[in-house]
């Protein structure tokens, strides 16, 4: 085992890195009294980066955020509402997203081009802008730099999520303590690439926007792009990262001796958030992790892992604690990647069920007990090459149908 490059910060959140405040409140977009409007504010101009959904129908807030980042890769704030996606809402939806940006900038005392906007919720309904505007006016009074500010923001971004999703690590760069933290939402309409999720990362590391953008995209490919709940890709997915630079380290470059540690810390935060989204899939009772090794390439391993984790038959079998490895091998074979059909090994946890593509007698009762657990690991070894990947998802339950049959009503 190599040396741990970072430390996990228990209880840390998006306000833990130096220079960040956050807050949230209920403005009336949700039918419940849960927070539905939140903001993260940086006290200095922050180097920023973002990645977005691949869905062709992209919600109005994504365009507003793209334009803000195109101004120079600098943000001071991110404004988020839940309860309404502001997607497929035409010219009015675009105007509403821009009004949210301008009004938040005025309330927070920053430039409009330094405010990103994100929305999540029901598609095809116009925002109740009178309620949103009142909420924006009240947000500055709810900003806090402590755990409460982070918690209020986390609540404000949830839709059908059952739990908040946070992760935080610290590490040393140039002798300075650097912190990386993240918050995310996502529960249904989750599928690579980028899922129906919003993710927000804050750090006090000093790093330029172009390098942060490169790194965020690379890490997204092994974290948020490796989860699936139901095979649907949202119109609103967005991951935004902001770096205040207040840790006062020397600016990170790829040749910096501590760059690998920073990248590892950022990847840990993103992977933990991605796994939390998968675990909290709508109606889910189990987290499924699929590990594929021995593939022709990492790309092939990723495609196979995502095909397994996205299979409704595999997900249903895990829900029913049925060690039906036939569904797994079928998913491997239809992933569209090179496979030697005579050399595949499959394990469920430590239980070998297939070796060199031949069935292995196993203890059904032991397998049943293992599959009843809240985390199920599926290991596939293709025995072909050095390609490997991990993907995360959840089981498919009756409750998933119940939740989504009445999502709008």
Secondary structure by P-SEA (a helix, b strand, c coil): cccccccccccccccccccccccccccccccccccccccccccccccccccccccccccaaaaaaaaaaaccccccbbbbbcccccccccaaaaaaaaaaaaaaaaaaccccccbbbbbbcccccccaaaaaaaaaaaccccccccaaaaaaaaaaaccccccccbbbbbbbcccbbbbbbbccccccccccccccbbbbbbbcccccaaaaaaaaaaaaaacccccccccccccbbbbbbbbccccccccccccccaaaaaaaaaaaaaaaaaaaaaaacccccbbbbbbbcccccaaaaaaaaaaaaacaaaaaaaaaccccaaaaaaaaaaccccccccbbbbbccccccccccbbbbccaaaaaaaaaccbbbbbbbcccccccbbbbbbbbcaaaaaaaacccc
